[in-house]
Structures are given as structure tokens and as C-alpha cells.
Amino acid sequence: MKISLFTLILTSFLITSCGGGGSSSPSDQTLIDTTPYTPDTSVNSYIWEEASPESVGMDSALLSAAFDEAFADGTYTGAALVIKDNTLVYERYRGILPGEEATVASGLGVDSQILQNRYGSTDKDSLASSWSMAKSFTSVIVAIAVEQGFIDSIEQSASDYIGEWANDERAQVTIRNLLDMRSGMPLICMNANTGALGECADGSGGSGGDLVFSDNQMDACIARQMAETGVGQPWYTYGATYESGYWLYSNCDTMVLGEILFRATGQDLQTYADTHLFSKIGIDAHWWRDNAPSAQVDGNYLTYCCLDATPRDFAKFGQLLLNNGVWDGEQVVPASYIEQIKNIIVDSTLTAQLNAPFSYGLKFWTIIPSAQSDGSFFPPANAIYAANGFDGQYIMIDFEKNMLVVRNSLYYPALDQNDQRIINVSLADTLGSSFVSTLPAGAGLTSGTTYNNQALLYKITQSITP
């Protein structure tokens, strides 16, 4: 088998917009583990009534056609489901298809049998990766910590918890600034020659900056200084100059929120989330960490990415938001925070800065309108909210229609080093690497996907009968 380590690492990791996080297969050698992953199914994987699309005013034939397109060979779609009016009306799962298998095998020099072992079988109990959908989970966990009194307010200075920022201009940065990606600090990338993290030298680090190859992904995020404004910055690619208060998609901003949660609650993210979110809505989710054993608890939890759960579990998170934070009669997330999320279309719109009809705030997006095959544009600007992740991970929430749609790409958690979900992509020891291996880009493939998210959502919406 051939090894194309360095090229794959530098070209395929974090290259899509609004994905955040990222991972690439350092070589085909990282695929050495041919044992299929066995998920933990001890937690009930659904809570919805399951009924026909017609029971909630949707057309089965139109839904089937929408899914046929979204699951076509070349889309790398592993799972998708639709929930409307608290009813699971349609879902589909699949493994890798022949054309995809041939493309990956050829592009990465990987044996087809290994691909079948990793991606060949997917069902409702199979794990998917969140990638940057984890940012939205982090946001909700911050809201819970505020409600419980561990954090005073999202409007307070982040330096109240990050003492390293208390005595300089970084003291002006609020927790809300970090939630909205408006910290005013630069993107951080790994230097390919030294392996050190530092300010990105150009825009090639990918969306949000490139952290994941570093053993310690926290210290450089905290060490950032405020960026100079009114000048061109190599990492700011949206305009000629970077200005104070500009939105800048940054993985570091979310990593720092993880440290705030750790210092405020005295608990690691997995423990706190298990107790106050995951167990409340009945999901079994597992967060990845970096490889800094002296930080937090055996590593820094990667709040900007890398949460493993089933597609149905990701849908439960979306349902919690549709329920205005209520689950089984309990107010798990403050209703006021759900209203703040809905209000990002007013106070976090990016139309003026980017001349683009979408909003980003509190770690949630609104979906950008896109031209459809019939000539229309869908969805309407700022109409549908989403948690988005690299390689096409989506939790899409339509509050008006009381509907959510989840889509995940094919995934295998490459736990070649150990079973602790500690990301360790070693340039020197590819056999010892552990990482989040989604298809296509997360496994190192550069040929892309034919999946069109707006098209799927449009066709699902069209299936709603008058």
C-alpha cells in the first residue's frame, strides 16, 4: 500500500467552509484495524412515535425521492432522518457504495476490504461524528452552566475565568463574543515545519484554523493576543482589512469556552454534559480529547469538534431545541436561551459584513439560500437554523414547521492507538494514530462529494402536503 501522508494532511484537513474541526487519514496505514466498531446501545436510541409521513401531512413518495438523491453513490451519506410534529416519519442508513469505495480505494491506496470493514455496514445504532456540530452542544452546555450559577452571565468578561486575559485588552472579550465568534483574536494553525501552533500565516489552514495535529490544542488558544484591526490580516479572507468586532469562524474561540466550563464547574466536559444534558435526553455521546495528559482531565476536551453519537441522538438534541428546551416535562435548557438562539437572525446577521444572507450566533447557523433545479432559491434567508459540521454533518431545525432533519456522512472512529478517544495524528507513527475518520474529506480524500444539503431540505419541505 502506498503512503501519501504529508500531502493528505495538508490538503484535506479543514478545507470546507463552516465545518470547523477536521481530520485526515495520515495514510492508508491508519486503516490497519479491520474490526468493525461495536457501538454502545445500552441507552434507548429514540423517543419519538414512529409513524408514516402521511400521518403528519407529508408525502412518502416525495420523501423517498428526496432520500434517493441524497443517498446516491458519490454523496457519502451514511444516515438521514426526518422528524415532524414529534414523530419520526422517515429515516435511511447505508454503508459505502461501489463507486465511493472505488474512489476512496484509488485515491488513498486503501484495500477495498478494509473500507468495507470500516464503512460497509451502517444502521440506526451506528455512530456518526458531529465535527463542528459539537460547537452547538457546547453553546447549550454553557447556557446550562449559567442557569446553574457556575457562570454568572454570557455577557460577563471571559477573563473572570481565563485569568490569563485579566490584565490586558483581552479582558474586554465576553463569553458572548466567544459564542458568536467575535473574540477579535486571530486564527491559530499548526506550522508544518515545526509542528508548533501559532497565528495562521494565510487562509489555507481551513475554516476555523488548524489545531488538531497538536497534542495540546488549548494553550495556544489561550495565549492569543487581540488582533490588530484596520489592516489586512493573512488569515482574514473575507475582505481587504480586518476590523474590530468582525465575525471570524474560529475553533479556538470554542476551545476557550471548554476551558471556561472546566474552571467554572470543576468538572470535565464529558462528566458535566453526561449529568446535565446527555442523560436528561437519553443519549449516549462520547467527546474526543487532545493528547495533553496534564491538561483538564487526561487531555483537553475538544469543544469545537468531535462528538460521537448516533444520528437519532443528534436528532434528540434538535428536538430539545424544538421543544424550547423542555424534555419529559423538565426544563433542561432555559427557554430564554432558545429564544436567544432564534434571535441570531436579528443580532448576529452577517449580511452587512459578508454580503451573504445568513446569520451566525451562539454557535448556530442559518442556512444560506441556494438555487434549486426548478430555478427557485431555498431556503428563505434566515428561516432555518442548523448545527453544521465538516464533511456534511447537519442538524437542521425548522421552528415554523416543527420539523428537523439530520444528515451524517459515513464515519468510523479510528481508535488505533487506544479506546480513549484521544486524537493523536502522528506524522512519525501513522500506525499509532487515532482520529475522526469521516468520508470523504475526513479520511483524506480530496475528490469531494455530490451531496447537496439545500436540495435535500428543499425536497423534504416540498413533500409537506397543502
N, C-alpha and C positions, 0 to 999 in steps of 0.2 A: 504494500500500500504506500502511496506517496504521501509526503508531509509538506504542506504549504502553510506552515504555522504563521510566520510573521505577516505575510500578505493578508491572510484571512483575518487576523486580529485587527490590523489597522484599517481595513477597508469595510468590514461588515458589521462592526460593533457600533451601535447607537447611530445609525445613519438615517433613520426615518424621523420625520417631524412628529412632535407631540407624543413620542413613545417614551422617552426617558429610560433610564436604566440601560441595560443591554448586555449581550453576551455573544461570544462567538466560539465556535469549536476550534481550539488551537490547532488541531489536526485530526485526521481520521483516527489516530491512535486513542483519542479520548473516548472513542466508541467501543472500547475493548470489553466493557461489561455487557454481556449479551443476555442477562437475566431480566425478564420483564418486571417492571415495577409493580408491586402489590400495594394498593392504597389502603389506608385505614378506613374501613366502612362502619366503624362502631357507632358513629354519630349519624342519626337519621338524616338522609340527604335531601329531604323535601318536606314541605309543609302545606303545599297548595292542594286544592281539589284539582284532580286531573279530569278534563272533560274535552269534548270536541270543540273545534274552533267555532262551529255554528252556535254553540251554547252561549257564546259571548258576542255574537254578531260578526263573525269572521268567516271567510270562505276557505274551505280546506284545499280546494284545487289551486287557488291562487297562492296560498301559503306554500303548498308543495312545490309549485313552480319557482317561487322565490328561493326556496331552500335548494332546489336543483341547481340553480345558477350559483348560489353562494358556496355550494359543496362540489362544484365541478373540479375535475382534475386540473391542478395548477393553482388552486386557491389556497391549498394547505389548511383548509378549515377542518378542525377536529370536532367542534361542537358548536351548536347554536340552539337557542330556545326562545320561546315567546310566552310571556305571562301577561294576561289581560284580566282585569277585574278580579285579581287574586286567584286566577285559575290558570294552571299550566295547560296550554292548549296545543303546543307543538314543540317538539324537540327532535334533534337528529345528531348522531355521532358517527364518526368513521375513522379508520386508520389511513395510513398513507396509500395513495393510489398509484397505479403503474407509471404514469407519466412523471409524477412527482418523484417517485423512487428512482427512476432513470436519471432525472435531472440532478438529484442530490448525489446519487452514486457517482455520476460522471464529474460533477462539479467539485466534489470533495474527495474523490478517490476512496469512497467507502463501500464496503461489501454490502450487497443488497440484503443478505440475511441479517446483518446487524441492524439495518434500517427497519426490517420487518420486526425484529425483536424489540426495538425501541418504540416504533411508531405504528406497528401493524394492527394493533387492536385498541380501540377506544370505545368506552361506553359511559353511561351516566355516573359511574363511580371512579372514572379515571381522573387523575389530577390535571389541572391546567395551570398555567403561570399567569400571574397578574401583570408582570412587568410594572409599568407605572400606574396601573390601576391601584397599586398599593398606596400611592400618594393620597388618593381619596379616602382610603381606610385610615391613614394617618390623620387626616383632617378631622374625621369623625371622632377618632380617639382623643384628639386634643379637645374637642368640644365636650366630651365626657369628663375629661380631667378638669376642665373649667367648672362644669356642673358640680363635681365632687369637691371643689375647693382646693385642689392641688395647684391649679393655676388661677390667678386672680381674674384675668381677662385676656382675650386675644388682642386687645388694644394696648396692653402694657408692654414695656420695653423687654425685648428678649434678653437684654443684659441682666435682668433680675435673676435669670437662671444661668446664663452664659456669662459668668463674671469676667471672663477674658475681654469682653466688649465694654465693660462698665466705665472705663476711664478714657475713652476716645470717642470719635464721632460715630462709632458703631452703636453707641448707646441710644441713638435715635431710631434704630431699627426695631419695629414692633413685631410681635408674634404674627399679627395680621399681615405685615409686609412679607414675612416668610411664607405664610399660607397663600398669598397672592402672587408669589414670585416677583416681588418688587423690593428686594432687600437692598439694592444698589451695590451689590458686590459682584465681582467677576465670576465667570465660569472657570471651573478647575478641570484640568486634563492631566493625563499621565505623559511624561516625557519619554518618548520611545527609546531614547538612547540611555537615559539614566534610571528609568523606572520610577522617578520621583513625581509626586503630584505638585502642580503649580498652575499659575494662570495660563489659560489656553492661549497658544500663540496664534491661532487662526480659527476659522469656523469649522475645521474638519473633525473636531472632537465629537461631533454629533450633537443631537438635541439634548441639552441639559448638561453637557460636559461629560468627560470620560473618567469615571472613578474606579470602575470595577476591577481593574487589574492590580490595584494597590491592596496590600494586606490591611492597611489602616485607612479607611475611607472617611474618617471623621476629622482627624486632626487638621488636615489641610483646609477643610470646610470652615472650621472654627478660626483658623489663622488668617483667613482672607481679610483684606482691608477694604474700605469703601473705594469704589472705582472712581477715577477722575471722570468728570462729566464735561459736556461741551466739546468733546474731541472724538475722533474716530478710535474705536477700540477693535482689536483684531478678532475678538470673539463676538462682537455685536454685528450681526449680518443683516439687520432689518432696516438700516438707514446709514447715512453718512457719519452721524455722530451719535454718541450715547449720552442721554440726558437724565437728569435726576428724576427718579420716580418711574422710569420706563419699566415695562414688563420685560422680563428676561427669563425664559424657561431654564431653571437651574436645579439639578439634582442636589447640589449642596444645600440649598435652602431647606429642602425637606429633610436631609440628613441631620441638620442642626435641630429641627423640630424633634427628631428622635432623641437627641441628647437632652433637650429641654424636658421631654416626658420622663426620661430616665432620672434626671436630677430632681424633678418636681415630685414624682411619685415614689421614688426609691425602689422601683421595680423595673425589670427588663420589659421590653415591649411585648414579647410573646406572653409573658405571665399576665401583664396588665390587660392586654387585648383578650386573652382567654377568659379572664374573670369578668370583664365589664362589657364585652361586645360579642365575641365568638360564642361563648356558652349561652348568652342571652337569646341568640337567634338560631342556635343549634347547628353551628358549622364547625368543621374540623379543619383548621387552616394552619399552615406552617410557614414561618418567616425565615428567610435566609439572613446570614450574618457575614461580616467580613472576617479576615483572618488575623485580627489583633487581639490575642488572648488576654492582654492586660486591660482592655477597654470594656466598659459596661459589664456584661456577663459572658465571658468567653467569646468576645467579639462584639462589634457594634452592629446592632440590628439595622438592616438596610431599609429604612423607612421610605426611600424613594422608589423602591422596586421589590420584586422577588418574593411574592406571597403565593404559596401553593395551596390550591383548594379545588374542589370540583366546580364545573360550570353552574350546577344548581346552587352551590354555596355562594358563588359570586352573585347569582340572581337573588339570593336571600338578602344580601346587602342592598341591592337595588330595591327590593320590596320594602325593606326597612325605611328607606327614604320615601317611597311612595306612601307608606303608612304614616308619614310625618313623625318618624322616629319611634313609633309605638310598635311593640311586639308582644303578642299574647297578653294584652292589657297593661303592659309595663312601658313607661316612657324611657326607652333605652338611650335615645339621643334627644336632647332638648328640642322641642318643636320650633323654638326661636332660631335655632341654628339651621334647621331645614329651611326656614324662611330666608335666612341669610344666603344660603346656597341658591335658592330660587332667585334671589335679588342680585346675583352677579351680573345679570343682563342690564342692570342699571348702574351699579357702582364698579364693575370690573370689565366693561366692554373694551375691546381692543380696536374698534373701528377707527378711532382717531389716530392712534399710534401706527397701526399697521395697514390701515385702509382695507381691513378684512372684516366681514360681517360675523364675528363670533366674540365670545367672552371667555375669560378665564379668571376664576377666583376661588379661594378656599379649596384649591386642588381639584376643581371640577371644570369641565369644558362645556361649551355649547357646540353643537355640530355645525360645521361650515356647510352652507348650501352648495350643491353640486349639480351640474347639468345631467339630466336623465335621458334615456333613449328616446322618449317622446318629446324632447325639447323643453320640458319643464325644469325648474330648479327645485331641489328638495334637500333638506327640509327648509322651511322658512327660517330666516335668520333668528338666532337666539330662541328657538322654540323647543329644542330637545336637548336635554342635559346628558352628560356622559362622564364616566371614568374611562380613560383611554390608556392603552399600554402598547409598547413596542411589539412589532410583529402582528398587529391587528387584534389586540385584546380589547374588548368593549363591554361595558355595562351601560346601556342606553335607556334613559328614563324619560317617558312622555307623561308628564303630570296631568296634562289636559285630557288625554285619552286613557289614563290609568293603565298604562302599558309599559312593560320593559322588555328589552331584547338583549340577550347576552350572546357574544360570539368569541370563541377562542381558537387559536391556531393549534396545530399539532405540537405536543410537548412531551418531553421526557426529562425528569430531573437526573442529571448526570452526577451521581454520587460516587465517583470513582475513588476519591480519597477517603471518605468516611460517610457515615449516615447522618451527620450533624447539620447538614445544610449550611456549611461554611464555604463561601465562594473562594476558590483558590485556583486561579488560572496561572499555571507556572509556565514560563517560556522555556525553562530548562528541563522540566519534567512533565511532559504532556500526559504521561500515563497516570500521574497523580492529581490531575485537575478535577475539580468539582465546579459545576456551573449550571446555569439555567438554559437548557437546550430546546428552544422552540424552533419551528420551521416557518419560513426558510432562513431569515437573516440571523436569528439567534444561534443557529448551528454553523454559521459561517458561509452560507450560500449568498452569492451576490446577484443572482439572476432575477430575484423579485417574485411577486405574486400577482395573480389576476383578480384577487378578491377586491370587491368594491363595496365599501361599507354603506355609503349612502344609497346605493342601488338596492341592497338588501332591505334596508329600513324603508325605503320608498315602496317597494313591492309588498312588504308586510303591511304597511299602512293602507295601501290600495286594497288589501284583502278585507278590510273592515267594510261591511255592507251598510248601505244607507239606512 
